[in-house]
Amino acid sequence: MSPRKQFLVFGAVGTLGFIIDSAVLYATAGWLGWYGARALSFVTATTANWHLNRHFTFRSASASKLTGFQRLMRQYFSYLASMGGGALLNYAVYAAVIDMSTHPLAPLMGVAAGSVAGLTVNFFSARYLLHRRSQIQSPPQ
């Protein structure tokens, strides 16, 4: 898959992740507060994104690597670790938005702004650190 198409698919998966992130955030904020709920919602959305990206965005790179549960878990935790830079940026932007805004939708705006901020960092981490084989298999443009 070309890098451009891969980025578009990654963005579409990220949009689904945003919906999951926001739903879990609002469902758990009363119990965990806005900051704790955001940590849980981020991990939940990242797990969903890992699964979807594995099947759709980076299919050729993922398919040959996964033969057992231990390898699957290794890939999952590698994915979480590689998303660390994007996660920190995402959470920092989220926290800044909800700290500076009194708007009732500030948490949702924070998730959106944080997601956009982390998108590029996460794409390049996934493409060039985690799924290097897909880079090799991409046809020249």
Disulfide bonds with the S-S distance in Angstrom:
none
